[in-house]
Amino acid sequence: EAEKRAWDVCSGVAALDLLSNHPCSIERITTSIGLACLPDHGSSANDLAEAADRALYEAKESGRNRVVTCSGGEK
């Protein structure tokens, strides 16, 4: 459910028409989201934040405008 909602956020942000009347070089805004779930990816708030951060960087490195769910268990 969290992944579906995260994709909805990515789609919604990408569909925003914020820059069409602005003379800038950015054509669209994208969103990258890293997800981590308790207890699969950590047992504390810090563990979950670190797992989600790793997933976020993976999302950005794999092309941006995507959702990546943490693939590993607790560190």
N, C-alpha and C positions, 0 to 999 in steps of 0.2 A: 504494500500500500504506500509506503514511504517513497519507493522508487517511482511509482506511477505519479504521485503528486509532484515529485521533483522534476519529472519530465514535463508535467503540465506547466510548471514554473518556467522551465527552459523555453518551451514553445511560446508561452505568453510573452516573455521578455523579447524573444526574437521577432514576434509579430508587432511589437510596439513601433509606431511611426513617429519617433521622437526627433529624428534628424533630417527628415525630408526637406524642410525649409531652412536648413542651416548650412552655410558654406564651409563644411568641414570635410575631412578625408575619411571619416568613419561612416560606413554605409549602414551598419546595423550593430546592435548591441547583443552580445551573447552571454550566456550564463553557464558556468561549470559548477557542478555540485558533487561533493564527496559525501557518501553515506556510511555510517557505521551504526550497528544495532547492539543493544544490550540483550543478552549476555554474550552473543556470538563474537563480538569484536573487542570486548573489554569488560572489566568488572568495576571500573570507576569512571567518573566524569573525565578525568585526565586521559585515561586509556582510550575512551571513545573519541575524545577530541583529537588525539594523535592519530588514531586510525582513520577518522574522517579527513584529516588533513592530508594523510598519505594518499587517500582515494581522490581527493581534490586535485593534487598535483598530477596524479595519473590521468585524470580527466583533461586537465589543461595540456599535458604533453601529448595526448592522443588525438588532439584536434580541437579542443574546446567545444563549447555548446553541447555538453553531454553530461550524463550522470554516471558516476562509477560508484559501485558499492564495494566497500572494503572486502578484499578476498581472503585475508588472513584472519586467524583467531587472535587471541590475546597475545601480546608481545612477550 
